[in-house]
Amino acid sequence: MIETPRIKVCGLTRAQDAHDCARLGVDAIGLVFYPDSPRHVTLEQARAVVAALPPFVSVVALFVDPAPAQVEAVLAAVPVDMLQFHGDESPDFCRAFQRPYLKAVRVRPGLDLLDYAGRHAGARGLLCDAFVPGQAGGTGATFDWRLLPPALPLPLILSGGLDPENVTDAIRRVRPAAVDVSSGVETAKGIKDAAKIAAFISGVHDASV
Ligand SMILES: O=C(O)c1ccccc1N[C@@H]1O[C@H](COP(=O)(O)O)[C@@H](O)[C@H]1O
């Protein structure tokens, strides 16, 4: 019996998409505070997205090697539940904000994921994404799931190129605690599609039957 993983949809920019995510049963949404991303949101946009959510849908704020002041500015302006560090942030840096956080890692051959997870033991989960040279994330690329060790000391959040077509197979193979999707439920970067989100959620539930 496969336990149904939690579902995070990342890279929202519009209140309407937040409303759809909540209506369809998404557990968490992600806001990208990385200026180089096409899904980057201003503080004002972020507040509008969060305001469209009912209680009990978590808000994750995503950063890539931010300055501490950038994180503090978001925390002061937007009600977020969790931070996501998607760059080369050190464990000390991630812990400094005294908030629950996810540590993302871009999986590639030769990377010792057990060692990486051990160093980031303070994280609430290890988010495993694809490695695409020159790009920090949100690429729509998958990675070789066989590179993941059979057990990790942190909850595994599977990400990287997931979509309604491959998510059932991904869950059956990897058995993650949660899945995270961005490109696979979009019509354009930062523009989510309710039908694709519904199909993605249906694919997640199909893994358990
Ligand atoms: O979404 C982005 O633009 C982004 C930019 C920089 C770092 C991470 C980003 N998104 C994260 O990447 C994963 C995988 O995205 P995709 O599904 O392959 O498009 C996504 O879930 C976000 O957590």
The ligand as an SDF file (V2000), in Angstrom:
LIG
                    3D

 23 24  0  0  0  0  0  0  0  0999 V2000
    9.9570   27.6820  -10.4790 O   0  0  0  0  0  0  0  0  0  0  0  0
   10.9860   28.3350  -10.7070 C   0  0  0  0  0  0  0  0  0  0  0  0
   11.0100   29.2420  -11.5520 O   0  0  0  0  0  0  0  0  0  0  0  0
   12.2310   28.0440   -9.9230 C   0  0  0  0  0  0  0  0  0  0  0  0
   13.3110   28.8860  -10.1080 C   0  0  0  0  0  0  0  0  0  0  0  0
   14.4840   28.6540   -9.4070 C   0  0  0  0  0  0  0  0  0  0  0  0
   14.5740   27.5790   -8.5510 C   0  0  0  0  0  0  0  0  0  0  0  0
   13.5080   26.7140   -8.3840 C   0  0  0  0  0  0  0  0  0  0  0  0
   12.3340   26.9250   -9.0700 C   0  0  0  0  0  0  0  0  0  0  0  0
   11.2570   26.0740   -8.9350 N   0  0  0  0  0  0  0  0  0  0  0  0
   11.3450   24.8070   -8.2560 C   0  0  0  0  0  0  0  0  0  0  0  0
   11.7770   23.8000   -9.1550 O   0  0  0  0  0  0  0  0  0  0  0  0
   10.9380   22.6730   -9.0310 C   0  0  0  0  0  0  0  0  0  0  0  0
   10.8750   21.8800  -10.3000 C   0  0  0  0  0  0  0  0  0  0  0  0
   10.1880   22.6070  -11.2790 O   0  0  0  0  0  0  0  0  0  0  0  0
    9.5280   21.9020  -12.5560 P   0  0  0  0  0  0  0  0  0  0  0  0
    8.2900   21.1860  -12.0790 O   0  0  0  0  0  0  0  0  0  0  0  0
   10.5370   20.9680  -13.1130 O   0  0  0  0  0  0  0  0  0  0  0  0
    9.2070   23.0280  -13.4660 O   0  0  0  0  0  0  0  0  0  0  0  0
    9.5950   23.2760   -8.6550 C   0  0  0  0  0  0  0  0  0  0  0  0
    8.7180   22.3830   -8.1240 O   0  0  0  0  0  0  0  0  0  0  0  0
   10.0060   24.3830   -7.7170 C   0  0  0  0  0  0  0  0  0  0  0  0
   10.1340   23.9150   -6.3800 O   0  0  0  0  0  0  0  0  0  0  0  0
  1  2  2  0
  2  3  1  0
  2  4  1  0
  4  5  1  0
  4  9  2  0
  5  6  2  0
  6  7  1  0
  7  8  2  0
  8  9  1  0
  9 10  1  0
 10 11  1  0
 11 12  1  0
 11 22  1  0
 12 13  1  0
 13 14  1  0
 13 20  1  0
 14 15  1  0
 15 16  1  0
 16 17  2  0
 16 18  1  0
 16 19  1  0
 20 21  1  0
 20 22  1  0
 22 23  1  0
M  END
$$$$
